[in-house]
């Protein structure tokens, strides 16, 4: 499981509907953060991930079979934003 940088900031969600396969794993993992449109493609319900939803958001990234969703860490001490890639 990917975790956030303890010295970093919050997490920001992003989704790519061009890559989405419509599997719905994100909705099952984090229904407060994701929905699906009429074609079954991912619809993010939030941009900034509340701390209480961070673990579920990261699980959704790991479970996404197409790699269509991801999160970035905001406000790192070095000023960079890093994308947390999908799992294995």
C-alpha positions in Angstrom: 0.0 0.0 0.0 1.3 3.5 -0.9 1.3 6.0 2.0 1.7 9.8 2.0 4.8 11.6 2.9 4.5 12.3 6.6 6.1 15.8 6.0 4.0 16.5 3.0 0.5 17.9 2.6 -2.8 16.5 1.6 -3.7 14.4 -1.4 -5.3 15.5 -4.7 -7.3 13.2 -6.8 -7.2 12.9 -10.6 -8.9 10.6 -13.1 -8.4 10.1 -16.9 -11.7 9.0 -18.6 -9.7 8.2 -21.8 -7.9 5.5 -19.9 -10.8 4.3 -17.7 -12.1 0.7 -18.4 -15.3 1.2 -16.4 -14.5 -1.6 -14.0 -15.9 0.3 -11.0 -13.3 -0.8 -8.5 -12.8 2.9 -7.5 -16.5 3.3 -6.7 -16.4 0.1 -4.6 -13.2 1.2 -2.7 -14.2 4.8 -2.2 -17.8 5.6 -3.0 -17.5 9.0 -1.3 -14.8 10.0 -3.9 -15.9 8.3 -7.1 -19.0 7.6 -9.2 -19.5 6.3 -12.8 -21.3 8.1 -15.6 -23.9 6.5 -17.9 -21.0 4.9 -19.9 -19.5 3.4 -16.8 -16.5 5.8 -16.8 -15.0 7.2 -13.7 -16.4 10.5 -12.3 -14.4 12.0 -9.4 -16.6 13.5 -6.8 -13.9 15.5 -5.1 -10.5 17.0 -6.0 -8.9 17.3 -2.6 -9.1 14.1 -0.6 -10.3 14.5 3.0 -7.8 12.9 5.4 -10.5 10.4 6.5 -10.7 9.1 2.9 -7.0 8.9 2.2 -6.6 5.2 2.7 -9.7 4.4 0.6 -8.4 6.7 -2.2 -5.1 5.0 -2.2 -6.8 1.6 -2.2 -8.8 2.7 -5.3 -5.6 3.7 -7.1 -4.1 0.2 -6.3 -7.3 -1.6 -7.5 -7.8 0.4 -10.7 -7.1 -2.1 -13.5 -6.4 0.5 -16.2 -4.4 3.0 -14.1 -7.0 5.7 -14.8 -6.9 7.2 -11.4 -4.2 8.5 -9.2 -3.4 10.9 -6.5 -0.7 13.6 -6.0 0.8 14.8 -2.7 0.4 18.5 -2.3 2.7 20.9 -0.5 5.8 18.9 -0.1 8.6 20.6 1.8 10.6 20.8 -1.4 7.7 22.5 -3.2 7.1 19.7 -5.7 3.9 17.7 -6.4 4.5 14.0 -6.9 2.0 11.7 -8.5 1.5 8.4 -6.7 1.3 5.8 -9.4 -1.0 2.9 -9.6 0.0 -0.3 -7.7 1.7 -3.3 -9.2 
